[in-house]
Amino acid sequence: MKRIGFNDTTLRDGEQAPGVSFTPQEKRDIAQLLAGCGVDQIEAGMPAMSPEEEETIRSIVEMDLPVVVATWNRAVLTDIDASLRTGAKWAHLTLPASELHIRDKLGLTKSGAFDMIRRAVDYAMKRGMTVSVGLEDASRADSSFLTHLICTLYDDGVKRFRYADTVSALNPRTAEERIRSLVEACPLDIELEFHGHNDFGLATANTLAALTAGASIASTTVTGLGERAGNAGMEEVSMAWRHLYGGFDNLRPDLFQPLADYVSLASGRHLPEAQPIVGPLVYAHESGIHVDGLLKNRSVYQCFEPEEINREHSFMLGKHSGMHSLEHVLLQSGIDLNHNSGIELLKQVRKEAEKRKRPIEPEEAADMAREIEVGKRKQLIEQEAAADLAWELEFEKS
């Protein structure tokens, strides 16, 4: 299976998520983490948005990171001027591609939109910039128009194109069909990038389908942060491509967790406990059946080792725990249960977890175990005292 590239747009599309605003330093930190993680390209933002944004992007360019730093622009000459002032060498120019967007957003005809993007491309390229073209709402655009547009711009010197599923109109089957058809109709050496949105929870699946069909670059964000329901998560696409499709990429999975944690902190969007790949509890296990299987052979309940991303399995005690998980967790705390005490403790752990609606910490279980042992000793003493008393009474009668 082929090697794919990643164009990360956390600093642009990720920051467009409602309520998310990165400081300039946070943007620089995220850019550095992304470069260290091995992404091929960073979409650093929209210079034309404000002088402050332009200055922040310039500061990222000046960091001279081992990654291509690109700017996002409308097909407007003043946007390109703002990008030129940042020192970035790569300009991504976006054009609405569906008739709905061209007519109702731009107020243009297809011919007018065509002229608009060609003029912007020519302007940027004549000023020494590498240009890629984004086809907004491509998933609802006429396929013959897309093909004609790509082939014409290819002749103009553009090699990279982004197919944007802007409103999440595709499913994995249609994503594969559309991308394969487009790849077959266009020059062999174009670079096709797929940008998926997650309104139906299919952004990762659609991205993988597009890559299978011939796209070579995944446009993603860290943890899927983005507008509305977000985008395809970089870490999800990478791990699935490697383990489910047998493919390759340049990313470093061991750095996914610190990257996700930092983006979560900077964005104010806390990671859900069950967030795929990087969630706090995705390698935690409570079910007795699962823990027993993992203790016997870790492959029983996993497709990859969590150590690949610098995580490890953890076992929790709760309503669904079994004797093996109880013994294992307590043994790690230095407590070796006998079988009879264990059965009683397991009942108590399950009861308390259900009542408290949370896992029982090992220290709490250990305290319960000690209380059970104290109770057993007290009961034994009471039984021995009662036996002694009964013997004395019997002796006095005799």
Secondary structure, 3 states (H helix, E strand, C coil): CCECEEEECHHHHHCCCCCCCCCHHHHHHHHHHHHHHCCCEEECCCHHHCHHHHHHHHHHHCCCCCCEEEEEEECCHHHHHHHHHHCCCEEEEEEECCHHHHHHHHCCCHHHHHHHHHHHHHHHHHCCCEEEEEEECHHHCCHHHHHHHHHHHHHCCCCEEEEEECCCCCCHHHHHHHHHHHHHHCCCCCEEEEEEECCCCCHHHHHHHHHHHCCCEEEEEHHHCCCCCCECEHHHHHHHHHHCCCCECCCCHHHHHHHHHHHHHHHCCCCCCCCCCCCCCCCEECCHHHHHHHHHCHHHHCCCCHHHHCCCCEECECCCCCHHHHHHHHHHCCCCCCHHHHHHHHHHHHHHHHHHCCCECHHHHHHHHHHHHHHHHHHHHHHHHHHHHHHHHHHHHC
